[in-house]
């Protein structure tokens, strides 16, 4: 099975196995656990690639919500000034 197909399959199942996960660390842990159970034959490099791919898809879909909406180190009035 090609890695992209595994990435797509896991991302499509994320609502089920990541129910209750509210941050990226929990998401990564959930993906790692799923890989261990469902894809034990993957080598460590492939597991890392799949985890990165799944997380990228989930983040693109805003699965975990927005953690930061602006730069916390600047005042809104100071933005744009040099």
KELO-422643 format. One record per residue (C-alpha): residue number from 1; chain; x, y, z; residue in three letters. Coordinates in steps of 0.1 Angstrom, whole numbers, always signed. Each point is the difference from the previous one (the first is absolute). Layout:
// residues N
pt num=NUM | cadena=A | px=X | py=Y | pz=Z | residuo=ALA
...
// end
This chain:
// residues 82
pt num=1 | cadena=A | px=+0 | py=+0 | pz=+0 | residuo=UNK
pt num=2 | cadena=A | px=+13 | py=+34 | pz=-9 | residuo=UNK
pt num=3 | cadena=A | px=+6 | py=+25 | pz=+28 | residuo=UNK
pt num=4 | cadena=A | px=-23 | py=+26 | pz=-15 | residuo=UNK
pt num=5 | cadena=A | px=-29 | py=-24 | pz=+1 | residuo=UNK
pt num=6 | cadena=A | px=+8 | py=-8 | pz=+37 | residuo=UNK
pt num=7 | cadena=A | px=+2 | py=+38 | pz=+8 | residuo=UNK
pt num=8 | cadena=A | px=-34 | py=+6 | pz=-17 | residuo=UNK
pt num=9 | cadena=A | px=-16 | py=-29 | pz=+17 | residuo=UNK
pt num=10 | cadena=A | px=+11 | py=+10 | pz=+34 | residuo=UNK
pt num=11 | cadena=A | px=-9 | py=+36 | pz=-5 | residuo=UNK
pt num=12 | cadena=A | px=-35 | py=-10 | pz=-11 | residuo=UNK
pt num=13 | cadena=A | px=-4 | py=-21 | pz=+32 | residuo=UNK
pt num=14 | cadena=A | px=+13 | py=+28 | pz=+23 | residuo=UNK
pt num=15 | cadena=A | px=-35 | py=+10 | pz=+12 | residuo=UNK
pt num=16 | cadena=A | px=-4 | py=-35 | pz=+14 | residuo=UNK
pt num=17 | cadena=A | px=+33 | py=-8 | pz=+16 | residuo=UNK
pt num=18 | cadena=A | px=+9 | py=+36 | pz=+11 | residuo=UNK
pt num=19 | cadena=A | px=-33 | py=+8 | pz=+15 | residuo=UNK
pt num=20 | cadena=A | px=+8 | py=+21 | pz=+30 | residuo=UNK
pt num=21 | cadena=A | px=+35 | py=+10 | pz=-11 | residuo=UNK
pt num=22 | cadena=A | px=+2 | py=+37 | pz=+3 | residuo=UNK
pt num=23 | cadena=A | px=+36 | py=+7 | pz=-8 | residuo=UNK
pt num=24 | cadena=A | px=+28 | py=-11 | pz=-24 | residuo=UNK
pt num=25 | cadena=A | px=+19 | py=-20 | pz=+26 | residuo=UNK
pt num=26 | cadena=A | px=-31 | py=-22 | pz=+7 | residuo=UNK
pt num=27 | cadena=A | px=-5 | py=-3 | pz=-38 | residuo=UNK
pt num=28 | cadena=A | px=+36 | py=-12 | pz=-6 | residuo=UNK
pt num=29 | cadena=A | px=-4 | py=-25 | pz=+29 | residuo=UNK
pt num=30 | cadena=A | px=-32 | py=-13 | pz=-15 | residuo=UNK
pt num=31 | cadena=A | px=+15 | py=-3 | pz=-34 | residuo=UNK
pt num=32 | cadena=A | px=+30 | py=-19 | pz=+14 | residuo=UNK
pt num=33 | cadena=A | px=-23 | py=-24 | pz=+19 | residuo=UNK
pt num=34 | cadena=A | px=-21 | py=-6 | pz=-31 | residuo=UNK
pt num=35 | cadena=A | px=+31 | py=-7 | pz=-20 | residuo=UNK
pt num=36 | cadena=A | px=+13 | py=-25 | pz=+26 | residuo=UNK
pt num=37 | cadena=A | px=-33 | py=-19 | pz=+0 | residuo=UNK
pt num=38 | cadena=A | px=-10 | py=+2 | pz=-37 | residuo=UNK
pt num=39 | cadena=A | px=+33 | py=+2 | pz=-19 | residuo=UNK
pt num=40 | cadena=A | px=+26 | py=-18 | pz=+21 | residuo=UNK
pt num=41 | cadena=A | px=+21 | py=-9 | pz=-31 | residuo=UNK
pt num=42 | cadena=A | px=+9 | py=+37 | pz=-7 | residuo=UNK
pt num=43 | cadena=A | px=+36 | py=+8 | pz=+7 | residuo=UNK
pt num=44 | cadena=A | px=+8 | py=+30 | pz=+23 | residuo=UNK
pt num=45 | cadena=A | px=+7 | py=+23 | pz=-30 | residuo=UNK
pt num=46 | cadena=A | px=-33 | py=-8 | pz=-16 | residuo=UNK
pt num=47 | cadena=A | px=-18 | py=+4 | pz=+33 | residuo=UNK
pt num=48 | cadena=A | px=+15 | py=+35 | pz=+4 | residuo=UNK
pt num=49 | cadena=A | px=-10 | py=+9 | pz=-36 | residuo=UNK
pt num=50 | cadena=A | px=-35 | py=-12 | pz=+5 | residuo=UNK
pt num=51 | cadena=A | px=-3 | py=+18 | pz=+34 | residuo=UNK
pt num=52 | cadena=A | px=+13 | py=+33 | pz=-16 | residuo=UNK
pt num=53 | cadena=A | px=-24 | py=-4 | pz=-30 | residuo=UNK
pt num=54 | cadena=A | px=-30 | py=-7 | pz=+21 | residuo=UNK
pt num=55 | cadena=A | px=+7 | py=+29 | pz=+23 | residuo=UNK
pt num=56 | cadena=A | px=+5 | py=+23 | pz=-30 | residuo=UNK
pt num=57 | cadena=A | px=-34 | py=-10 | pz=-14 | residuo=UNK
pt num=58 | cadena=A | px=-17 | py=+4 | pz=+34 | residuo=UNK
pt num=59 | cadena=A | px=+16 | py=+34 | pz=+5 | residuo=UNK
pt num=60 | cadena=A | px=-10 | py=+11 | pz=-35 | residuo=UNK
pt num=61 | cadena=A | px=-36 | py=-9 | pz=+10 | residuo=UNK
pt num=62 | cadena=A | px=+4 | py=+19 | pz=+33 | residuo=UNK
pt num=63 | cadena=A | px=-8 | py=-33 | pz=+18 | residuo=UNK
pt num=64 | cadena=A | px=+14 | py=+12 | pz=+33 | residuo=UNK
pt num=65 | cadena=A | px=-12 | py=+36 | pz=-3 | residuo=UNK
pt num=66 | cadena=A | px=+20 | py=+32 | pz=+1 | residuo=UNK
pt num=67 | cadena=A | px=+25 | py=+2 | pz=+28 | residuo=UNK
pt num=68 | cadena=A | px=+13 | py=+35 | pz=-8 | residuo=UNK
pt num=69 | cadena=A | px=-18 | py=+26 | pz=-19 | residuo=UNK
pt num=70 | cadena=A | px=+26 | py=+27 | pz=+1 | residuo=UNK
pt num=71 | cadena=A | px=+36 | py=+6 | pz=+10 | residuo=UNK
pt num=72 | cadena=A | px=-1 | py=-1 | pz=+39 | residuo=UNK
pt num=73 | cadena=A | px=+32 | py=+21 | pz=+2 | residuo=UNK
pt num=74 | cadena=A | px=-13 | py=+31 | pz=-18 | residuo=UNK
pt num=75 | cadena=A | px=-27 | py=+25 | pz=+8 | residuo=UNK
pt num=76 | cadena=A | px=-26 | py=+2 | pz=-27 | residuo=UNK
pt num=77 | cadena=A | px=+6 | py=+38 | pz=-2 | residuo=UNK
pt num=78 | cadena=A | px=+38 | py=-7 | pz=-6 | residuo=UNK
pt num=79 | cadena=A | px=-5 | py=-24 | pz=-29 | residuo=UNK
pt num=80 | cadena=A | px=+11 | py=+15 | pz=-33 | residuo=UNK
pt num=81 | cadena=A | px=+24 | py=+24 | pz=+15 | residuo=UNK
pt num=82 | cadena=A | px=+37 | py=-4 | pz=-6 | residuo=UNK
// end
